[in-house]
Amino acid sequence: MTRLEWLVSPARDASATSVKTTIDKLTWLRAIDAHQMDVSVLPNERRRVLAQVARRSTNQGLERRKERKFPILLAFVAQAAVDQLDEVVALFDQAVSARESRAKSKTDEALVERAKKARPASC
């Protein structure tokens, strides 16, 4: 899998593996300072379009674009840094909520069992 495919592929669920993979993506993007790239000279709409072109392109498709591939990749990487941070936060929130829900359910079941055991036999 190429870096482009890896960065474009979304998380399938809020599992620990998905959260780790998304954090790995964010770490890689931060290692290349994608979060500090200044692409403010491009209008917002143009940046969005360029990033979208990269998301839909293959490596071969980008290679055919010759000198146009660099602005496309820069816009994509800068946007991916923001998107990955958002995805990490969302996945972590989903994972914590799922754990909390399971813990509440188990606690409720344990309380019901304890109440059944503590109930007098004459009832």
C-alpha positions in Angstrom: 0.0 0.0 0.0 1.4 3.4 -0.9 1.5 6.3 1.6 -1.3 8.0 -0.4 -3.6 5.0 -0.1 -2.6 4.6 3.5 -3.4 8.2 4.4 -6.7 8.2 2.4 -8.1 4.9 3.9 -10.4 5.7 6.7 -10.7 3.8 10.0 -13.3 1.0 9.8 -14.3 1.1 13.5 -13.3 2.5 16.8 -11.1 -0.5 17.8 -7.7 -0.1 19.5 -6.1 -1.2 16.2 -7.9 1.5 14.2 -7.0 4.2 16.8 -3.4 3.1 16.7 -3.2 3.2 12.9 -4.8 6.7 12.9 -2.3 7.8 15.5 0.5 6.4 13.3 -0.8 8.4 10.4 -0.9 11.5 12.5 2.6 10.9 13.8 3.9 10.4 10.2 2.3 13.6 9.1 3.7 15.5 12.0 7.2 14.1 11.3 7.1 15.7 7.9 5.7 18.9 9.5 2.5 18.7 7.6 0.7 20.5 10.4 3.0 23.5 10.0 2.8 23.8 6.2 1.8 27.3 5.1 -0.6 26.9 2.2 -2.4 30.1 3.0 -1.4 31.7 -0.3 -3.9 29.4 -1.9 -7.6 30.3 -1.6 -9.5 27.9 0.7 -11.6 26.5 -2.1 -8.6 25.8 -4.2 -6.9 24.0 -1.4 -10.0 21.9 -0.8 -10.2 21.0 -4.5 -6.5 20.1 -4.7 -6.7 17.9 -1.7 -9.8 16.2 -3.1 -8.0 15.5 -6.4 -5.2 13.8 -4.4 -7.7 11.7 -2.4 -9.3 10.4 -5.6 -6.1 9.9 -7.6 -3.8 6.9 -7.8 0.0 7.3 -7.6 0.2 6.7 -11.4 -2.5 9.3 -11.9 -0.6 11.9 -9.9 2.7 11.0 -11.7 1.0 11.8 -15.0 0.2 15.3 -13.8 4.0 16.2 -13.9 4.6 19.5 -12.2 1.0 19.9 -11.1 1.3 17.0 -8.7 3.4 19.0 -6.1 0.7 21.6 -5.3 -1.8 18.8 -5.2 0.2 16.7 -2.7 1.1 19.7 -0.6 -2.6 20.7 -0.3 -3.5 17.1 0.5 -0.8 16.6 3.1 -1.7 19.9 4.9 -5.4 18.9 4.9 -4.6 15.4 5.9 -2.8 16.6 9.1 -6.0 18.4 10.2 -8.3 15.5 9.2 -6.2 12.9 10.9 -6.2 14.9 14.2 -10.0 15.1 14.0 -10.2 11.4 13.2 -8.0 10.5 16.2 -10.1 12.5 18.6 -13.4 11.1 17.1 -12.1 7.5 17.2 -10.8 7.8 20.8 -14.1 9.3 21.9 -16.0 6.5 20.3 -13.7 3.9 21.8 -14.1 5.4 25.3 -17.9 5.7 24.9 -18.1 2.1 23.9 -16.0 1.0 26.9 -18.1 3.1 29.2 -21.3 1.7 27.8 -20.1 -1.9 28.2 -18.9 -1.2 31.8 -22.3 0.4 32.7 -24.0 -2.7 31.3 -21.8 -5.1 33.3 -22.3 -3.0 36.4 -26.1 -3.1 36.0 -26.0 -6.9 35.5 -23.9 -7.3 38.6 -26.3 -5.2 40.6 -29.2 -7.3 39.4 -27.4 -10.5 40.3 -26.5 -9.1 43.8 -30.1 -8.1 44.4 -31.3 -11.5 43.4 -28.9 -13.2 45.8 -29.7 -10.8 48.6 -33.4 -11.3 48.3 -34.9 -13.3 51.2 -36.1 -16.8 50.3 -39.6 -16.1 51.5 -40.3 -13.5 48.8 
